[in-house]
Amino acid sequence: MNTDHINKSSQGRAAGHFEGLISAGGVLDRIVEAKAERILKARALGTSVATGDPQSPKAVSSGRAFVDSISSTERVNVIAEIKRRSPSKGIIRADFDPVRIAESYACGGAAALSVLTEEDFFDGSLDYLGAIRSQGIDLPLRRKDFIFDETSVYQSKAAGASAVLLITAILSEDLLQRLINLSNEIEVAPLVEIHRRDEMERALAAGATLVGVNNRDLTDFSVSLNTSLDLARMAPRGITLVSESGIGTGDDIARLRDAGFSAFLIGEHFMRSPDPGRALSQLVADAAACARR
């Protein structure tokens, strides 16, 4: 599917300044518009370039470390997510301390962490990455944000991210390919998110080798694990698959592992628990028990 022709008139004024950014509809467009406004404001203030120092202690974990960690065959690989709220559910965790949550996840056996940095709809901050790194938590970190320009990729690396999220629904194939290539060049793993068959086709054509299947439709927020089960059949050998959203039981993970998924991104299930790390370790134990049946 060629998306380059999509009319920019359906986008907001700020988003229209970014070549290759496409309209996805629903709340995604509102989130992208808010992000575009922030980037343009930073540019106007002369603060948008944040390529970072490659010798910085924050820039310590590589994309390879992220992929290796979530691809282990010796354990259940959970990417545990740190987020305070979401557009669909509102406040998920009122007593929100990203460093304390990260420490809990590390004790609970997470393979990697996904950290929300989007400010307007998720109450995130790029500073969370540095705060987690500064406490000696050495798990690979994925920056979860709405990235559609090269500067944001460099910024992610400088902040300590091992991986970035690239959402196929908002990126033309050409832009997606450029962001994948840049991420690989600076050793940040590009986790390319899809939700539909045509998005899987575009992601693979753009060179994605790390694909996250979002079970949540970001236009209406409906969730179905069948999305992952169906789309996994399209992935050729050599593709690392991550299932995202709507995963809450050991049986869910067992089914997804059988379908070819290497890792499982889980956020809300843990964020609503009094002890996120304990909830994580219990879910991993349940998944391992299901696999032995």
N, C-alpha and C positions, 0 to 999 in steps of 0.2 A: 504494500500500500504506500503510494507516494503521498507524503503529508506536506511537502513543501508548498503546495498550491493553496493551502487552507487560508481563508481570508482573515487577515489580522483585525478586521473590524469587530470581530467577536471578542477580542481581547481588550483589556483596559489600556489606558493611555500610556502608562509606564511600561507595560509588557511589550507594547508595540515597538519599543526602541531596541529590542533584542532579536537579531536575525536568527531564524531557525527555531524560535520558540513558538509552539502551536497551542491552539485552544483545545482544552480537554472537556470543558463544560463543568457545571456544578461548582462545588466549593474549591476544587483544584484551581480554577481560574482566579478565584478571589485570593487564594493563598499566593499564587504566582504574582498577581498584581501587587500585593503588599510587599513581597520580596523584591520585585523590580523597583518599586518606589524606594526601598531602603538602599539598594545598590546605586541607583541614580543619585540619591542624596549624598551617599558616601563619596561618589565620584566628584560631585560638585564641591565637596569640602576637601577634596584631595586626600581622602583616607581610604580609597578603595583598593590600592595595591598592597597586598599582604602576602608576598611570596615566601616570606620566612627565611631564616638562616638554616641551611642544611645541617649545620653543626649544632643547632639549638638542641638542648636536652629534651625539649618537647617532641621533636621530630625523630622519635626513636624506634617506632614500630613500623615495619614495612607491610606492603600489601601482601607479599608472600607469606608473612607470618599470619596474617588474617586468614588467607585461604587455607594454609596448612592446618590452622587451629580448628576451623569449621569443617575440615574434611577428614578428621581422624576417624578411623574405623574401630577404634578401641573404646569408644564411649558414645553417649548420646550428646550431640553437639547443639547446645542451645545458645542462641544469640539473645541475651537478656536485655530488654529495652528499659531505658530510663526516661520517663516522661511524666510531666505533672498533669497535663490535660490534653484533650483532643477536641476538634470541632464538633464531633458527633456526641461525645459523652460528657463534655464539660470537665470540671475538676475531677480527676481520677484519684489523686493522692494529695491531700491537704498538707500533711507533714512531710514536705518534699525537701530532701537533702541529697543531691546527686552523688556526693562523695560517699556518704554513709550507705546509700543504696548500692553503689558500685562495690564497696567493700563487702557488703552482704552477698552480692552476686558472686564475687570472687570466692568467698567461703563456700557458697552453695554449688560450685562446680560449673560455672558458665564457661563456654568456649570463647566467647567474645561478648562485647557490650555494644549496644546501639544507643547512641545518645542524641536525643532531640535537641537541635539547636535553633529551630525556627521560632521566632520571637512572638509573632502576632496571634497565632492560632494554637500554639502548643506551649507557650510560656518557656521556650527554650533559650539557650544562650551558648554562644561559641566558647565562652569562658568555662563552661562545664568540662570541656575536654582537658584544658590545662589544669583545672582543679583536681581532676581525677588522676592525671599523670603525676602531679606534684606530690601525691600521697603514696607513690611507689606502686600503684596498681598497674601491673604490666600486661593485663589482658589486652588483646587488640581491640581498638575502638573504631566503630563505624560512625561517621557523622551522618545523622539523618536530618536532611534538610531538602530544600527544593532548589537544586543546582542546575543552572542553565548558562553559566559563563565560565570562561577559563580561570578568571581571578578567584572564583569561589573554590576551585579545585586546589590551587596553590595555597589559598587561605586555610583549607582543611588540613593540608600537609603540615603547614607551619603550626597549627593549633594542636597537633599530635594525633590526628586521625590516621588510622591504618587503612581505612576504606571509606568510600563515599557512596551515597545513593544517587542513582541516575534513573529518573522516572520516564520510561519510554512514552507515556501518554502525552507528555508536554514537550517532547523534543523531536525535531525532524530527524530523519535518518542521518543526514550529513552532520548535524550538530552532535547527535549522539555518538557518531563515529569519532569526531574530533575530541570529545570529552573522554571517551574510552581510551583513545590513544594517548592523550595528555596524562591521564591518571596512571596508565601503565609506565609512561616515561619517567614519572617522578616517584614511582613505586608506591602508589596508593591504589588499592584494589577497587575497581569500579563494579559495584553490585548493581546490575541493571534490572529494574523492576518492571514487571509486566502483569497484565490482568486478562488479556484476551489473546486469541490465536494470532491475529494480525500483528499484535505487539511482539509476540514471540518471534514471528518471522522477521520483523524489522530489527529486533535486538540481535538476532543471529547474523543478519546481513551486515549489521554495523560492527560486528566483531566481538560481541559479548561472549565471554566464557564463564562468567559468574552471573547467574540469573536468579532473581528472587521473584517468586510467584505470589502476588498479593491476593489473598482470598477475599479481601474487602474491596468492593467496587467503590472507588473514591468519588464517584459522582452521586451515589445514593446511599452508601455505607452498608449495603447488604453484604452478608458474609456467608461463604460456603466453601468447605474444604474440597468439594468436588472440582473447584477451579484448579487447584494444584494437581489433583489426581488426573484430570483431563489433559492439562497442558504438559505434564511431565512426559507424556507419550511423544511429544513433538521434539524433545531435546535429543540431539545426537550424542554419541559417546564423546567424552571429554568435557562435557559441560557440568559444572558444579551447580546443583540446584538447592535453593533455599526456599522453604515454605514460610509465608508470613501471614499473621493475623488469624484469629479464630481458633487457635490451638489451645486446648485446655485440659486434656487428659492424656494419660500414657497410651491409651488405645489410639488416639489421634496421631501421636508421633509414630507408633508402630505401623499404622497404615501408610503414613507418608514415607517412612523409611523403605517399606516394601515397594513403593512406587518409584523410588530412586532418589529421594531427597537426602542430602548430606547434613543439612542443618535446619533449625527451626527457630524463627524469630518470634519471641513471645514478650508481650509488654503488659497489657491490661490485667491479665490473669495474675501476674506477680505484683503489679502496682497496687492492687486492691487488697493484697495480703498484709497482715500486720508485720510479717517477717518475710520480705521478698526472697532472701537467700534460702530460707527453710522451705518455702513454697517451691523454689526451683529444684532443690535437692530431692524433694518428695516426688515431683513430677518426673525427674530423671529416673528415680528408682522405679516408679510405676511403669515408665516406658520400657525399662530394661526387663521388668517382670513380664510385661506383655510380649516382648520379643522372645522370651524363653518358653512361652506356652506352645 
